[in-house]
Amino acid sequence: MLAIVGGSGLTQLSSLEVVRREVARTPYGEPSGALTFGRLCGGNVIFLARHGYGHTIPPHRVNYRANLWALKTAGAKNIVSVASVGGIRSDCAPGVLVAPDQILDYTWGRANTFFDGIDVPVRYIDFTRPYDEDLRRRILAAAHEVGEAVVDGAVYATTQGPRLETAAEIDRYERDGADVVGMTGMPEAALARELELPYAAINVVANYAAGREASTQGIRFERIEEVLQAAMLRVREVLACLCRQ
């Protein structure tokens, strides 16, 4: 079963035929909201809004462990994350869809592993390729099938939030090799790997990152909402095709 974790701009799937909603309990507390079970283009899907269905949970307070544990327990076999990002690389302009293949982690203080606590054995995971390549290729194939261009490969820099970055910070991330910047990629991807859940992402570029192009003097928030609304319609088409595979 495919699980879709929606971020900013994707708090619901309008085309999802809802079968039931389930309030999950986990050893790590409550997830961001109830799990929505349904069918999308003939495929079984679990949907979870990462920031809550009213978008009330900031990135640094998302209970990533509870979210991933609940999805795994509910029967998810693959997870697709949908998240908005700022574009650093020149071809990652507002409205562009990106399938990242690498991550840089600048977060701090987040509960970032299941293997933590008294009498819990330490387990090391290979994180050389943080996104599942097979699932990433399926996303790209689905996008191609519906005629949607998606940037194949990018380095996602995960920042703490909820504030956006300074222009100097974006300069630093670019020097480090980052192409896009967001706030929720970690520890979500690492936790999925710990649970052996194939995980990949569709990033929606909502704006140029601080100090870049139209954001040279600042971020225009009124424009972000407009960009996300239009882009999420295209994301839904890709997800629908993915469910038909």
CORSUL-V477889 format. One record per residue. N is the residue number from 0. RES is the residue in three letters. SS is DSSP state (H for helix, E for strand, L for the rest). PSI is psi in degrees with one decimal (none if undefined). OMEGA is omega in radians with two decimals (NA if undefined). Layout:
# CORSUL-V477889
N/RES/SS/PSI/OMEGA
N/RES/SS/PSI/OMEGA
This chain:
# CORSUL-V477889
0/MET/L/137.2/3.14
1/LEU/E/132.3/3.01
2/ALA/E/135.7/3.10
3/ILE/E/122.8/3.08
4/VAL/E/113.8/-3.08
5/GLY/E/139.5/3.11
6/GLY/L/-149.2/3.14
7/SER/L/127.2/3.13
8/GLY/L/-13.5/-3.14
9/LEU/L/71.3/3.13
10/THR/L/-6.1/3.06
11/GLN/L/159.2/3.06
12/LEU/L/102.6/-3.04
13/SER/L/-27.0/-3.10
14/SER/L/1.3/-3.12
15/LEU/L/127.1/3.05
16/GLU/E/99.8/-3.01
17/VAL/E/128.6/3.09
18/VAL/E/-46.1/3.11
19/ARG/E/163.5/3.00
20/ARG/E/143.6/-3.03
21/GLU/E/127.2/3.06
22/VAL/L/119.2/-3.05
23/ALA/L/148.0/3.02
24/ARG/L/137.1/-3.12
25/THR/E/164.3/3.06
26/PRO/L/-10.1/-3.07
27/TYR/L/14.1/3.13
28/GLY/E/-163.7/-3.07
29/GLU/L/140.7/3.01
30/PRO/L/-179.4/-3.07
31/SER/L/-21.4/3.14
32/GLY/L/-175.9/3.09
33/ALA/L/146.4/3.04
34/LEU/E/132.4/3.11
35/THR/E/117.2/3.12
36/PHE/E/137.2/3.13
37/GLY/E/-168.4/3.13
38/ARG/E/134.6/3.13
39/LEU/E/111.0/-3.12
40/CYS/L/39.9/3.07
41/GLY/L/-8.8/-3.12
42/GLY/E/144.4/3.10
43/ASN/E/134.3/-3.03
44/VAL/E/144.1/2.91
45/ILE/E/129.9/3.12
46/PHE/E/138.4/3.08
47/LEU/E/128.4/3.07
48/ALA/E/115.5/-3.02
49/ARG/L/-39.9/-3.08
50/HIS/L/14.7/-3.05
51/GLY/L/156.8/-3.04
52/TYR/L/-12.5/3.01
53/GLY/L/11.9/-3.10
54/HIS/L/58.2/-3.07
55/THR/L/-3.6/-3.08
56/ILE/L/116.1/3.14
57/PRO/L/160.0/-3.04
58/PRO/H/-40.3/-3.07
59/HIS/H/-9.5/3.14
60/ARG/H/3.8/3.04
61/VAL/L/133.9/3.10
62/ASN/L/79.4/-3.05
63/TYR/H/-39.7/-3.13
64/ARG/H/-44.8/3.13
65/ALA/H/-40.7/3.14
66/ASN/H/-50.8/-3.09
67/LEU/H/-40.1/3.13
68/TRP/H/-43.5/-3.13
69/ALA/H/-42.2/3.14
70/LEU/H/-42.9/3.11
71/LYS/H/-47.0/-3.13
72/THR/H/-32.7/-3.11
73/ALA/L/-6.6/3.07
74/GLY/L/10.6/3.11
75/ALA/L/137.0/3.10
76/LYS/L/-23.5/3.10
77/ASN/E/150.3/3.11
78/ILE/E/127.8/3.00
79/VAL/E/121.9/3.09
80/SER/E/133.4/3.01
81/VAL/E/123.4/-3.06
82/ALA/E/143.8/3.06
83/SER/E/149.2/-3.11
84/VAL/E/165.8/2.95
85/GLY/E/142.2/-3.11
86/GLY/E/127.6/3.07
87/ILE/L/-50.4/3.13
88/ARG/L/147.4/-3.00
89/SER/L/-32.1/-3.13
90/ASP/L/0.7/3.10
91/CYS/L/70.9/-3.08
92/ALA/L/163.8/3.12
93/PRO/L/132.7/-3.13
94/GLY/L/-13.9/-3.13
95/VAL/L/142.1/3.04
96/LEU/E/141.2/-3.06
97/VAL/E/137.1/3.00
98/ALA/E/92.6/-3.05
99/PRO/L/155.9/3.10
100/ASP/L/-3.6/3.11
101/GLN/E/162.0/-3.08
102/ILE/E/141.6/2.87
103/LEU/E/136.8/-3.04
104/ASP/E/113.9/3.10
105/TYR/L/14.3/-3.12
106/THR/L/166.2/3.09
107/TRP/L/150.6/3.03
108/GLY/L/6.7/3.14
109/ARG/L/145.6/3.05
110/ALA/L/104.2/-2.89
111/ASN/L/13.0/3.09
112/THR/L/150.9/3.01
113/PHE/L/-17.3/-3.05
114/PHE/L/69.6/-3.04
115/ASP/L/124.0/3.11
116/GLY/L/169.8/-3.13
117/ILE/L/130.6/3.09
118/ASP/L/15.4/3.07
119/VAL/L/115.3/-3.11
120/PRO/L/140.3/3.08
121/VAL/L/137.4/3.06
122/ARG/L/129.1/3.13
123/TYR/L/141.6/3.12
124/ILE/L/148.7/3.01
125/ASP/L/124.8/-3.10
126/PHE/L/25.4/-3.13
127/THR/L/-45.7/3.09
128/ARG/L/96.2/-2.99
129/PRO/L/-22.5/3.11
130/TYR/L/140.2/3.12
131/ASP/L/119.5/-3.02
132/GLU/H/-35.7/3.12
133/ASP/H/-46.0/3.13
134/LEU/H/-37.4/3.10
135/ARG/H/-41.8/3.12
136/ARG/H/-34.3/3.08
137/ARG/H/-38.9/3.08
138/ILE/H/-45.4/-3.14
139/LEU/H/-39.1/3.13
140/ALA/H/-40.4/3.11
141/ALA/H/-41.7/3.11
142/ALA/H/-42.6/3.13
143/HIS/H/-40.4/-3.10
144/GLU/H/-34.7/-3.13
145/VAL/L/8.6/3.08
146/GLY/L/27.6/-3.11
147/GLU/L/123.9/3.11
148/ALA/L/133.2/3.09
149/VAL/E/131.3/3.09
150/VAL/E/123.5/-3.07
151/ASP/E/96.4/3.07
152/GLY/L/128.7/3.07
153/ALA/L/156.1/3.07
154/VAL/E/120.7/-3.10
155/TYR/E/117.9/3.06
156/ALA/E/122.7/-3.14
157/THR/E/118.5/3.13
158/THR/L/168.3/-2.99
159/GLN/L/-41.8/-3.07
160/GLY/L/-177.5/-0.02
161/PRO/L/-5.7/3.08
162/ARG/L/151.4/3.02
163/LEU/L/172.0/-2.97
164/GLU/L/160.4/2.98
165/THR/L/162.4/3.09
166/ALA/H/-36.1/3.13
167/ALA/H/-38.5/3.09
168/GLU/H/-42.4/3.10
169/ILE/H/-39.2/3.07
170/ASP/H/-42.2/3.13
171/ARG/H/-46.7/-3.12
172/TYR/H/-37.0/3.10
173/GLU/H/-42.0/3.09
174/ARG/H/-32.6/3.12
175/ASP/H/-11.9/3.11
176/GLY/L/6.5/-3.10
177/ALA/L/145.5/3.10
178/ASP/L/-32.2/3.09
179/VAL/E/161.5/-3.12
180/VAL/E/134.6/3.12
181/GLY/E/-172.7/-3.02
182/MET/L/-0.9/-3.00
183/THR/L/2.0/-3.08
184/GLY/L/-28.5/3.10
185/MET/L/141.6/0.15
186/PRO/L/13.9/-3.03
187/GLU/H/-48.0/-3.09
188/ALA/H/-40.6/-3.12
189/ALA/H/-38.5/3.12
190/LEU/H/-38.8/3.06
191/ALA/H/-40.3/3.12
192/ARG/H/-40.3/3.11
193/GLU/H/-34.2/3.12
194/LEU/L/3.2/-3.14
195/GLU/L/39.0/3.07
196/LEU/L/118.0/3.06
197/PRO/E/131.1/-3.00
198/TYR/E/133.0/3.06
199/ALA/E/170.7/-3.00
200/ALA/E/149.6/2.89
201/ILE/E/113.1/3.09
202/ASN/E/136.3/3.07
203/VAL/E/118.1/3.12
204/VAL/E/113.2/-3.09
205/ALA/E/-26.3/-3.06
206/ASN/E/162.1/2.94
207/TYR/E/141.9/3.10
208/ALA/L/161.8/-3.06
209/ALA/L/132.1/3.10
210/GLY/L/3.2/-3.09
211/ARG/L/133.6/2.99
212/GLU/H/-121.1/-3.09
213/ALA/H/-12.5/3.14
214/SER/H/18.1/-3.11
215/THR/L/-42.0/-3.10
216/GLN/L/-5.3/-3.14
217/GLY/L/166.1/-3.12
218/ILE/L/130.7/3.10
219/ARG/L/99.0/-3.04
220/PHE/H/-32.0/-3.13
221/GLU/H/-28.6/3.12
222/ARG/H/-31.2/-3.10
223/ILE/H/-46.6/-3.10
224/GLU/H/-40.4/3.12
225/GLU/H/-44.0/3.14
226/VAL/H/-44.5/-3.10
227/LEU/H/-42.1/-3.13
228/GLN/H/-43.5/-3.14
229/ALA/H/-41.7/-3.07
230/ALA/H/-35.7/-3.10
231/MET/H/-26.5/3.02
232/LEU/H/-39.6/3.12
233/ARG/H/-37.4/3.10
234/VAL/H/-41.5/-3.14
235/ARG/H/-36.2/3.10
236/GLU/H/-41.4/3.11
237/VAL/H/-44.3/3.14
238/LEU/H/-39.1/3.12
239/ALA/H/-42.4/3.12
240/CYS/H/-38.6/3.11
241/LEU/H/-39.1/3.14
242/CYS/H/-21.4/3.13
243/ARG/H/-13.6/-3.08
244/GLN/L/none/NA
